[in-house]
Amino acid sequence: MTTPSNQTPANPAPSNPAPSDPALSDPAPGSNPLALDNQLCFALYSTSLAMTQMYKELLTPIGLTYPQYTIMLILWEQDGVTLKHIAERLGQKSGSLTPVIKRLETDGFIRRQRGKDDDRSLSIELTHAGQVLREQGLQVNQCILEACDLPLKNLVDLRDNLNELKQQLLK
């Protein structure tokens, strides 16, 4: 049966149809598609927990938490950025980062300065101690790569695929 061109079919196809690959919808013949181990969300969640735990073990000796480390990564990439810039990069609200920033300042890794042209703007800059800490940050990064024990290309592809998935989910 055909539908005239000026009418919409009664049951239009979904804009993002379910995967046609049975391995994606039912990982093993006869298996339960709702089994925990078959869920992408659980694979992401449990991997994130394992990765965060590994970072905690590596960061504690150098005096950083994982949230502090992510801020330091941004500052090692570009020093003297605003709190707003850091919040945008991390996908968080600046208010939720304020306690983390204050702790980094108390620990002597950063300093906060009000903007020269805009008193409402807060610039975050590395101190000498924060700059020196970068070398230990590089060691943490190397330890993570070694612990993953996968070819670098696989890790880069995984990172790129996860970033692509994140962008799709944020649409």
Sequence and secondary structure as in RCSB ss.txt:
>XXXX:A:sequence
MTTPSNQTPANPAPSNPAPSDPALSDPAPGSNPLALDNQLCFALYSTSLAMTQMYKELLTPIGLTYPQYTIMLIL
WEQDGVTLKHIAERLGQKSGSLTPVIKRLETDGFIRRQRGKDDDRSLSIELTHAGQVLREQGLQVNQCILEACDL
PLKNLVDLRDNLNELKQQLLK
>XXXX:A:secstr
    TTS  SS   SS   S HHHHSSSTT  TT GGG HHHHHHHHHHHHHHHHHHHHGGGT  HHHHHHHHHH
HHSSSEEHHHHHHHHTS HHHHHHHHHHHHHTTSEEEEE SS TT EEEEE HHHHHHHHHHHHHHHHHHHHHTS
 HHHHHHHHHHHHHHHHHHH 
